[in-house]
Amino acid sequence: MKSIASCLLGAILLSAGVSMAVAQEMPEGTTPPPKILVIDREFLKPGKGGAAHEKTESAFVQAFARAKWPTHYFAANSLTGKNRTLFFIPYPSFEAWEKDGLAQQKNAALSAAIDRATFADGELLSETDAGVFMYNEEQSLRGPVDIAHMRYFEIDLYRVRPGHRKEWGDILKLVKAAYDKIPDAHWAVYEAAYGQEDVTYLVIIPMKSAAEIDKNMEQDKQFVEAMGEDGMKKLSELESSAVEFTQSNLFLFSPAMSYPPDAWVKADPDFWKPKAAAPTKGTAKPKAEEKPAANQ
């Protein structure tokens, strides 16, 4: 079982984010973690990912774009674990989530388009599920980041034994205090509200490139030094008592299956809305349709 120390230890990365408590000092482009995060998961049948899935998902993107829908989302494909795609849908509150769902139901054109897209997409899927998660600012560290320029999520899932929430909180206090001394560290913690077993937490770490994983592994010594011998011993005891299960996975953002906010597209258009490739030199142009001869 991977310990929380090693999970977060492998997650340190260069960050432009600062504390959410001082929003006015956030760098331009920095996105605070949403208070409510809906995560839809689509598990794919063997051989049904890649371009095939992008094609069916494009129907959803086009439907929302035609409707000029105000709620945006983005997708990420799994690089580890089961073959699946995660869709991240942010909301400021549960009420906003409800209003968005009701508005979609009342929009006949959008609902019909989504139904058609869902039917086509379902042919590729083996399973789907959804979870709703609440942002825990107290347990997060420098949560706001420039998501528009991120490319990966490391997501560490922790299941806490019933009755051990306090010990989980003590773990995060220890780890956060140590990482606070390492300026480049950041993560966002979400607690499951619906759709997960027992007491479940997600630690989400955005990354700009996989090269950051290599750099992060070099930070072990800094963390251990910051914790000290007594701190590491206490951390180990708390983990053993409170944490029942943990799993870490890596996901790669998918612009083709995302409906990103205009600000993200403006910040990085080459990634979120790449232009179609120009014909290469020597490529034959399609012939114009020939008119039928007068005697035909």
BALOBA-1460 file (C-alpha; in Angstrom, 3 decimals):
// residues 296
<rec num="1" residu="m" x="0.000" y="0.000" z="0.000"/>
<rec num="2" residu="k" x="1.460" y="3.300" z="-1.083"/>
<rec num="3" residu="s" x="1.785" y="5.727" z="1.805"/>
<rec num="4" residu="i" x="0.387" y="9.242" z="1.650"/>
<rec num="5" residu="a" x="3.882" y="10.607" z="2.174"/>
<rec num="6" residu="s" x="5.250" y="8.888" z="-0.920"/>
<rec num="7" residu="c" x="2.137" y="9.748" z="-2.978"/>
<rec num="8" residu="l" x="2.414" y="13.429" z="-2.228"/>
<rec num="9" residu="l" x="6.187" y="13.242" z="-2.362"/>
<rec num="10" residu="g" x="5.991" y="12.117" z="-5.974"/>
<rec num="11" residu="a" x="3.618" y="14.946" z="-6.751"/>
<rec num="12" residu="i" x="5.761" y="18.032" z="-6.133"/>
<rec num="13" residu="l" x="5.935" y="20.202" z="-9.218"/>
<rec num="14" residu="l" x="6.642" y="23.700" z="-10.408"/>
<rec num="15" residu="s" x="3.594" y="25.848" z="-9.751"/>
<rec num="16" residu="a" x="2.450" y="29.359" z="-10.520"/>
<rec num="17" residu="g" x="-0.327" y="29.107" z="-7.943"/>
<rec num="18" residu="v" x="-0.600" y="30.894" z="-4.615"/>
<rec num="19" residu="s" x="-2.962" y="30.543" z="-1.707"/>
<rec num="20" residu="m" x="-6.632" y="30.761" z="-2.522"/>
<rec num="21" residu="a" x="-7.077" y="32.977" z="0.504"/>
<rec num="22" residu="v" x="-5.306" y="35.789" z="-1.335"/>
<rec num="23" residu="a" x="-7.213" y="35.617" z="-4.614"/>
<rec num="24" residu="q" x="-6.318" y="39.164" z="-5.521"/>
<rec num="25" residu="e" x="-2.649" y="38.135" z="-5.739"/>
<rec num="26" residu="m" x="-3.239" y="35.218" z="-8.108"/>
<rec num="27" residu="p" x="-1.247" y="35.383" z="-11.341"/>
<rec num="28" residu="e" x="-3.258" y="35.944" z="-14.495"/>
<rec num="29" residu="g" x="-4.712" y="32.681" z="-15.801"/>
<rec num="30" residu="t" x="-4.675" y="30.950" z="-12.431"/>
<rec num="31" residu="t" x="-7.798" y="28.868" z="-11.820"/>
<rec num="32" residu="p" x="-9.035" y="28.233" z="-8.266"/>
<rec num="33" residu="p" x="-10.251" y="24.661" z="-7.695"/>
<rec num="34" residu="p" x="-14.065" y="24.509" z="-7.991"/>
<rec num="35" residu="k" x="-16.004" y="24.014" z="-4.769"/>
<rec num="36" residu="i" x="-17.995" y="21.156" z="-6.314"/>
<rec num="37" residu="l" x="-16.433" y="18.805" z="-8.854"/>
<rec num="38" residu="v" x="-18.465" y="16.215" z="-10.751"/>
<rec num="39" residu="i" x="-16.311" y="13.457" z="-12.269"/>
<rec num="40" residu="d" x="-17.935" y="11.229" z="-14.884"/>
<rec num="41" residu="r" x="-15.992" y="8.087" z="-15.776"/>
<rec num="42" residu="e" x="-16.322" y="6.121" z="-19.013"/>
<rec num="43" residu="f" x="-14.661" y="2.705" z="-19.132"/>
<rec num="44" residu="l" x="-13.869" y="1.642" z="-22.678"/>
<rec num="45" residu="k" x="-14.160" y="-1.726" z="-24.362"/>
<rec num="46" residu="p" x="-10.840" y="-3.126" z="-25.651"/>
<rec num="47" residu="g" x="-9.833" y="-1.388" z="-28.889"/>
<rec num="48" residu="k" x="-12.547" y="1.273" z="-28.609"/>
<rec num="49" residu="g" x="-10.418" y="4.176" z="-27.393"/>
<rec num="50" residu="g" x="-8.376" y="6.715" z="-29.303"/>
<rec num="51" residu="a" x="-9.871" y="8.210" z="-32.471"/>
<rec num="52" residu="a" x="-13.086" y="6.177" z="-32.192"/>
<rec num="53" residu="h" x="-13.876" y="7.624" z="-28.769"/>
<rec num="54" residu="e" x="-12.824" y="11.117" z="-29.800"/>
<rec num="55" residu="k" x="-15.296" y="10.936" z="-32.686"/>
<rec num="56" residu="t" x="-18.284" y="10.026" z="-30.518"/>
<rec num="57" residu="e" x="-17.326" y="12.552" z="-27.847"/>
<rec num="58" residu="s" x="-17.047" y="15.313" z="-30.441"/>
<rec num="59" residu="a" x="-20.835" y="15.098" z="-30.822"/>
<rec num="60" residu="f" x="-21.244" y="16.199" z="-27.192"/>
<rec num="61" residu="v" x="-18.751" y="19.042" z="-27.645"/>
<rec num="62" residu="q" x="-20.522" y="20.243" z="-30.788"/>
<rec num="63" residu="a" x="-23.927" y="20.069" z="-29.095"/>
<rec num="64" residu="f" x="-22.816" y="22.232" z="-26.169"/>
<rec num="65" residu="a" x="-20.987" y="24.634" z="-28.499"/>
<rec num="66" residu="r" x="-24.068" y="25.089" z="-30.706"/>
<rec num="67" residu="a" x="-26.140" y="25.795" z="-27.616"/>
<rec num="68" residu="k" x="-23.429" y="28.169" z="-26.336"/>
<rec num="69" residu="w" x="-23.744" y="26.332" z="-23.041"/>
<rec num="70" residu="p" x="-22.223" y="28.233" z="-20.099"/>
<rec num="71" residu="t" x="-21.050" y="25.135" z="-18.177"/>
<rec num="72" residu="h" x="-17.734" y="23.855" z="-19.488"/>
<rec num="73" residu="y" x="-15.818" y="20.631" z="-18.874"/>
<rec num="74" residu="f" x="-12.600" y="18.920" z="-19.844"/>
<rec num="75" residu="a" x="-11.537" y="15.313" z="-20.349"/>
<rec num="76" residu="a" x="-8.477" y="13.255" z="-19.450"/>
<rec num="77" residu="n" x="-7.524" y="9.755" z="-20.596"/>
<rec num="78" residu="s" x="-5.966" y="7.188" z="-18.283"/>
<rec num="79" residu="l" x="-2.302" y="6.302" z="-18.754"/>
<rec num="80" residu="t" x="-2.434" y="3.769" z="-15.914"/>
<rec num="81" residu="g" x="-5.072" y="1.438" z="-14.549"/>
<rec num="82" residu="k" x="-8.176" y="0.487" z="-16.505"/>
<rec num="83" residu="n" x="-8.742" y="2.073" z="-19.903"/>
<rec num="84" residu="r" x="-11.058" y="4.984" z="-19.105"/>
<rec num="85" residu="t" x="-11.775" y="8.651" z="-19.699"/>
<rec num="86" residu="l" x="-12.591" y="11.091" z="-16.913"/>
<rec num="87" residu="f" x="-14.734" y="14.171" z="-17.488"/>
<rec num="88" residu="f" x="-14.296" y="17.001" z="-14.965"/>
<rec num="89" residu="i" x="-17.326" y="19.319" z="-14.588"/>
<rec num="90" residu="p" x="-16.926" y="22.213" z="-12.103"/>
<rec num="91" residu="y" x="-19.679" y="23.972" z="-10.170"/>
<rec num="92" residu="p" x="-19.660" y="26.707" z="-7.528"/>
<rec num="93" residu="s" x="-22.378" y="24.918" z="-5.518"/>
<rec num="94" residu="f" x="-24.775" y="21.971" z="-5.457"/>
<rec num="95" residu="e" x="-27.532" y="24.402" z="-6.402"/>
<rec num="96" residu="a" x="-25.626" y="25.379" z="-9.547"/>
<rec num="97" residu="w" x="-25.239" y="21.684" z="-10.435"/>
<rec num="98" residu="e" x="-29.006" y="21.209" z="-10.084"/>
<rec num="99" residu="k" x="-29.834" y="24.293" z="-12.161"/>
<rec num="100" residu="d" x="-27.486" y="23.160" z="-14.934"/>
<rec num="101" residu="g" x="-29.182" y="19.761" z="-15.124"/>
<rec num="102" residu="l" x="-32.675" y="21.254" z="-15.163"/>
<rec num="103" residu="a" x="-31.700" y="23.764" z="-17.855"/>
<rec num="104" residu="q" x="-30.364" y="20.962" z="-20.067"/>
<rec num="105" residu="q" x="-33.626" y="19.044" z="-19.685"/>
<rec num="106" residu="k" x="-35.653" y="22.099" z="-20.718"/>
<rec num="107" residu="n" x="-33.530" y="22.710" z="-23.821"/>
<rec num="108" residu="a" x="-35.166" y="20.338" z="-26.319"/>
<rec num="109" residu="a" x="-32.533" y="20.707" z="-29.038"/>
<rec num="110" residu="l" x="-29.635" y="20.145" z="-26.658"/>
<rec num="111" residu="s" x="-31.335" y="17.207" z="-24.923"/>
<rec num="112" residu="a" x="-32.025" y="15.511" z="-28.257"/>
<rec num="113" residu="a" x="-28.434" y="16.004" z="-29.388"/>
<rec num="114" residu="i" x="-27.104" y="14.611" z="-26.106"/>
<rec num="115" residu="d" x="-29.403" y="11.577" z="-26.378"/>
<rec num="116" residu="r" x="-28.114" y="10.816" z="-29.868"/>
<rec num="117" residu="a" x="-24.506" y="11.280" z="-28.792"/>
<rec num="118" residu="t" x="-25.031" y="9.097" z="-25.713"/>
<rec num="119" residu="f" x="-26.424" y="6.262" z="-27.825"/>
<rec num="120" residu="a" x="-23.450" y="6.340" z="-30.219"/>
<rec num="121" residu="d" x="-20.921" y="6.695" z="-27.410"/>
<rec num="122" residu="g" x="-22.469" y="3.815" z="-25.483"/>
<rec num="123" residu="e" x="-21.428" y="1.366" z="-28.190"/>
<rec num="124" residu="l" x="-17.793" y="1.907" z="-27.150"/>
<rec num="125" residu="l" x="-18.243" y="1.645" z="-23.398"/>
<rec num="126" residu="s" x="-18.172" y="-1.273" z="-20.986"/>
<rec num="127" residu="e" x="-19.209" y="0.735" z="-17.914"/>
<rec num="128" residu="t" x="-19.848" y="4.255" z="-16.650"/>
<rec num="129" residu="d" x="-20.144" y="5.886" z="-13.246"/>
<rec num="130" residu="a" x="-20.089" y="9.311" z="-11.636"/>
<rec num="131" residu="g" x="-18.943" y="10.877" z="-8.389"/>
<rec num="132" residu="v" x="-19.453" y="14.255" z="-6.755"/>
<rec num="133" residu="f" x="-16.612" y="15.742" z="-4.716"/>
<rec num="134" residu="m" x="-16.223" y="18.776" z="-2.431"/>
<rec num="135" residu="y" x="-13.069" y="20.888" z="-2.332"/>
<rec num="136" residu="n" x="-11.239" y="20.923" z="1.004"/>
<rec num="137" residu="e" x="-9.194" y="24.114" z="1.018"/>
<rec num="138" residu="e" x="-7.766" y="23.515" z="4.491"/>
<rec num="139" residu="q" x="-6.149" y="20.234" z="3.429"/>
<rec num="140" residu="s" x="-4.975" y="21.564" z="0.042"/>
<rec num="141" residu="l" x="-1.691" y="23.335" z="-0.642"/>
<rec num="142" residu="r" x="-1.487" y="26.149" z="-3.189"/>
<rec num="143" residu="g" x="-4.523" y="24.703" z="-4.951"/>
<rec num="144" residu="p" x="-5.041" y="27.385" z="-7.641"/>
<rec num="145" residu="v" x="-2.922" y="26.753" z="-10.750"/>
<rec num="146" residu="d" x="-2.849" y="27.689" z="-14.435"/>
<rec num="147" residu="i" x="-4.940" y="24.702" z="-15.569"/>
<rec num="148" residu="a" x="-5.078" y="25.929" z="-19.180"/>
<rec num="149" residu="h" x="-1.361" y="25.099" z="-19.526"/>
<rec num="150" residu="m" x="-1.425" y="21.826" z="-17.599"/>
<rec num="151" residu="r" x="-1.350" y="18.499" z="-19.421"/>
<rec num="152" residu="y" x="-1.524" y="15.806" z="-16.732"/>
<rec num="153" residu="f" x="-3.334" y="14.966" z="-13.532"/>
<rec num="154" residu="e" x="-1.904" y="12.623" z="-10.951"/>
<rec num="155" residu="i" x="-4.890" y="11.499" z="-8.884"/>
<rec num="156" residu="d" x="-4.257" y="9.762" z="-5.577"/>
<rec num="157" residu="l" x="-7.313" y="8.103" z="-4.036"/>
<rec num="158" residu="y" x="-7.459" y="7.411" z="-0.295"/>
<rec num="159" residu="r" x="-10.101" y="5.474" z="1.604"/>
<rec num="160" residu="v" x="-10.122" y="6.319" z="5.288"/>
<rec num="161" residu="r" x="-11.354" y="3.839" z="7.862"/>
<rec num="162" residu="p" x="-14.715" y="4.746" z="9.456"/>
<rec num="163" residu="g" x="-14.209" y="6.847" z="12.575"/>
<rec num="164" residu="h" x="-10.697" y="7.962" z="11.561"/>
<rec num="165" residu="r" x="-11.407" y="11.313" z="9.898"/>
<rec num="166" residu="k" x="-9.543" y="13.192" z="12.636"/>
<rec num="167" residu="e" x="-6.413" y="11.122" z="12.088"/>
<rec num="168" residu="w" x="-6.668" y="11.790" z="8.351"/>
<rec num="169" residu="g" x="-6.802" y="15.493" z="9.133"/>
<rec num="170" residu="d" x="-3.744" y="15.141" z="11.371"/>
<rec num="171" residu="i" x="-1.885" y="13.394" z="8.522"/>
<rec num="172" residu="l" x="-2.612" y="16.252" z="6.144"/>
<rec num="173" residu="k" x="-1.520" y="18.835" z="8.712"/>
<rec num="174" residu="l" x="1.840" y="17.099" z="9.101"/>
<rec num="175" residu="v" x="2.409" y="16.624" z="5.388"/>
<rec num="176" residu="k" x="1.212" y="20.098" z="4.460"/>
<rec num="177" residu="a" x="3.459" y="21.747" z="7.055"/>
<rec num="178" residu="a" x="6.480" y="19.934" z="5.639"/>
<rec num="179" residu="y" x="5.643" y="20.676" z="2.000"/>
<rec num="180" residu="d" x="4.901" y="24.298" z="2.799"/>
<rec num="181" residu="k" x="8.662" y="24.670" z="3.218"/>
<rec num="182" residu="i" x="9.126" y="23.451" z="-0.368"/>
<rec num="183" residu="p" x="7.872" y="26.367" z="-2.544"/>
<rec num="184" residu="d" x="7.145" y="24.328" z="-5.674"/>
<rec num="185" residu="a" x="4.688" y="21.892" z="-4.039"/>
<rec num="186" residu="h" x="0.930" y="22.042" z="-4.591"/>
<rec num="187" residu="w" x="-2.179" y="19.862" z="-4.648"/>
<rec num="188" residu="a" x="-5.966" y="20.050" z="-4.259"/>
<rec num="189" residu="v" x="-7.877" y="17.736" z="-1.903"/>
<rec num="190" residu="y" x="-11.454" y="16.685" z="-2.633"/>
<rec num="191" residu="e" x="-13.733" y="14.696" z="-0.351"/>
<rec num="192" residu="a" x="-16.371" y="12.438" z="-1.881"/>
<rec num="193" residu="a" x="-19.943" y="13.556" z="-1.263"/>
<rec num="194" residu="y" x="-21.653" y="10.976" z="-3.493"/>
<rec num="195" residu="g" x="-20.697" y="7.973" z="-5.596"/>
<rec num="196" residu="q" x="-17.795" y="6.523" z="-3.574"/>
<rec num="197" residu="e" x="-17.423" y="3.828" z="-0.952"/>
<rec num="198" residu="d" x="-16.818" y="4.763" z="2.692"/>
<rec num="199" residu="v" x="-14.814" y="7.932" z="3.397"/>
<rec num="200" residu="t" x="-12.936" y="8.742" z="0.186"/>
<rec num="201" residu="y" x="-10.525" y="11.571" z="-0.597"/>
<rec num="202" residu="l" x="-8.859" y="12.548" z="-3.868"/>
<rec num="203" residu="v" x="-5.523" y="14.351" z="-3.949"/>
<rec num="204" residu="i" x="-5.254" y="15.933" z="-7.414"/>
<rec num="205" residu="i" x="-1.900" y="17.189" z="-8.675"/>
<rec num="206" residu="p" x="-1.750" y="19.012" z="-12.048"/>
<rec num="207" residu="m" x="1.455" y="18.823" z="-14.091"/>
<rec num="208" residu="k" x="2.680" y="20.603" z="-17.195"/>
<rec num="209" residu="s" x="4.770" y="17.691" z="-18.443"/>
<rec num="210" residu="a" x="5.850" y="14.189" z="-17.495"/>
<rec num="211" residu="a" x="9.365" y="15.551" z="-17.018"/>
<rec num="212" residu="e" x="8.118" y="17.054" z="-13.779"/>
<rec num="213" residu="i" x="7.612" y="13.548" z="-12.381"/>
<rec num="214" residu="d" x="11.345" y="12.927" z="-12.753"/>
<rec num="215" residu="k" x="12.150" y="16.221" z="-11.023"/>
<rec num="216" residu="n" x="9.688" y="15.485" z="-8.245"/>
<rec num="217" residu="m" x="11.405" y="12.260" z="-7.313"/>
<rec num="218" residu="e" x="14.495" y="14.267" z="-6.375"/>
<rec num="219" residu="q" x="12.619" y="16.064" z="-3.584"/>
<rec num="220" residu="d" x="12.478" y="13.094" z="-1.155"/>
<rec num="221" residu="k" x="15.385" y="14.344" z="0.920"/>
<rec num="222" residu="q" x="13.835" y="17.795" z="1.353"/>
<rec num="223" residu="f" x="10.581" y="16.297" z="2.602"/>
<rec num="224" residu="v" x="12.277" y="13.923" z="5.061"/>
<rec num="225" residu="e" x="14.466" y="16.745" z="6.374"/>
<rec num="226" residu="a" x="11.433" y="18.979" z="6.806"/>
<rec num="227" residu="m" x="9.540" y="16.243" z="8.668"/>
<rec num="228" residu="g" x="12.367" y="15.144" z="10.912"/>
<rec num="229" residu="e" x="12.740" y="11.685" z="12.466"/>
<rec num="230" residu="d" x="9.946" y="12.153" z="14.994"/>
<rec num="231" residu="g" x="7.622" y="13.563" z="12.369"/>
<rec num="232" residu="m" x="8.187" y="10.613" z="10.006"/>
<rec num="233" residu="k" x="7.507" y="8.161" z="12.830"/>
<rec num="234" residu="k" x="4.281" y="9.923" z="13.771"/>
<rec num="235" residu="l" x="3.204" y="10.066" z="10.127"/>
<rec num="236" residu="s" x="3.754" y="6.334" z="9.708"/>
<rec num="237" residu="e" x="1.681" y="5.563" z="12.805"/>
<rec num="238" residu="l" x="-1.193" y="7.758" z="11.662"/>
<rec num="239" residu="e" x="-1.200" y="6.236" z="8.166"/>
<rec num="240" residu="s" x="-1.285" y="2.728" z="9.559"/>
<rec num="241" residu="s" x="-4.221" y="3.588" z="11.788"/>
<rec num="242" residu="a" x="-6.346" y="5.745" z="9.472"/>
<rec num="243" residu="v" x="-5.741" y="4.804" z="5.827"/>
<rec num="244" residu="e" x="-7.381" y="1.604" z="4.593"/>
<rec num="245" residu="f" x="-6.597" y="1.800" z="0.856"/>
<rec num="246" residu="t" x="-4.791" y="4.061" z="-1.585"/>
<rec num="247" residu="q" x="-4.220" y="4.106" z="-5.329"/>
<rec num="248" residu="s" x="-2.373" y="6.486" z="-7.656"/>
<rec num="249" residu="n" x="-3.015" y="6.964" z="-11.364"/>
<rec num="250" residu="l" x="-1.873" y="9.282" z="-14.122"/>
<rec num="251" residu="f" x="-4.168" y="10.950" z="-16.669"/>
<rec num="252" residu="l" x="-3.435" y="12.903" z="-19.855"/>
<rec num="253" residu="f" x="-5.684" y="15.813" z="-20.857"/>
<rec num="254" residu="s" x="-7.696" y="15.325" z="-24.066"/>
<rec num="255" residu="p" x="-8.575" y="18.585" z="-25.857"/>
<rec num="256" residu="a" x="-10.534" y="16.710" z="-28.556"/>
<rec num="257" residu="m" x="-13.049" y="15.497" z="-25.956"/>
<rec num="258" residu="s" x="-13.182" y="18.723" z="-23.939"/>
<rec num="259" residu="y" x="-15.482" y="21.746" z="-23.970"/>
<rec num="260" residu="p" x="-13.063" y="24.261" z="-22.418"/>
<rec num="261" residu="p" x="-13.807" y="27.832" z="-21.315"/>
<rec num="262" residu="d" x="-12.961" y="30.572" z="-23.804"/>
<rec num="263" residu="a" x="-10.235" y="31.827" z="-21.457"/>
<rec num="264" residu="w" x="-8.406" y="28.496" z="-21.729"/>
<rec num="265" residu="v" x="-8.655" y="28.503" z="-25.523"/>
<rec num="266" residu="k" x="-7.328" y="32.058" z="-25.630"/>
<rec num="267" residu="a" x="-4.486" y="31.187" z="-23.260"/>
<rec num="268" residu="d" x="-3.339" y="28.130" z="-25.253"/>
<rec num="269" residu="p" x="-5.182" y="27.839" z="-28.602"/>
<rec num="270" residu="d" x="-2.666" y="25.428" z="-30.124"/>
<rec num="271" residu="f" x="-3.568" y="22.852" z="-27.476"/>
<rec num="272" residu="w" x="-7.282" y="23.381" z="-26.829"/>
<rec num="273" residu="k" x="-8.306" y="24.242" z="-30.398"/>
<rec num="274" residu="p" x="-5.542" y="23.038" z="-32.738"/>
<rec num="275" residu="k" x="-5.826" y="24.076" z="-36.376"/>
<rec num="276" residu="a" x="-6.261" y="21.417" z="-39.045"/>
<rec num="277" residu="a" x="-2.995" y="20.424" z="-40.675"/>
<rec num="278" residu="a" x="-2.287" y="22.133" z="-43.990"/>
<rec num="279" residu="p" x="-1.895" y="19.891" z="-47.084"/>
<rec num="280" residu="t" x="1.695" y="18.813" z="-47.615"/>
<rec num="281" residu="k" x="3.587" y="19.813" z="-50.743"/>
<rec num="282" residu="g" x="2.688" y="17.629" z="-53.676"/>
<rec num="283" residu="t" x="-0.678" y="16.587" z="-52.287"/>
<rec num="284" residu="a" x="-3.210" y="16.507" z="-55.095"/>
<rec num="285" residu="k" x="-6.086" y="18.899" z="-54.682"/>
<rec num="286" residu="p" x="-9.577" y="17.461" z="-54.974"/>
<rec num="287" residu="k" x="-10.930" y="17.888" z="-58.462"/>
<rec num="288" residu="a" x="-13.890" y="20.111" z="-59.078"/>
<rec num="289" residu="e" x="-17.043" y="18.251" z="-59.983"/>
<rec num="290" residu="e" x="-17.267" y="17.955" z="-63.771"/>
<rec num="291" residu="k" x="-20.340" y="19.269" z="-65.490"/>
<rec num="292" residu="p" x="-22.198" y="16.717" z="-67.623"/>
<rec num="293" residu="a" x="-21.738" y="17.056" z="-71.372"/>
<rec num="294" residu="a" x="-24.645" y="18.527" z="-73.291"/>
<rec num="295" residu="n" x="-25.333" y="15.247" z="-75.089"/>
<rec num="296" residu="q" x="-25.392" y="13.078" z="-71.950"/>
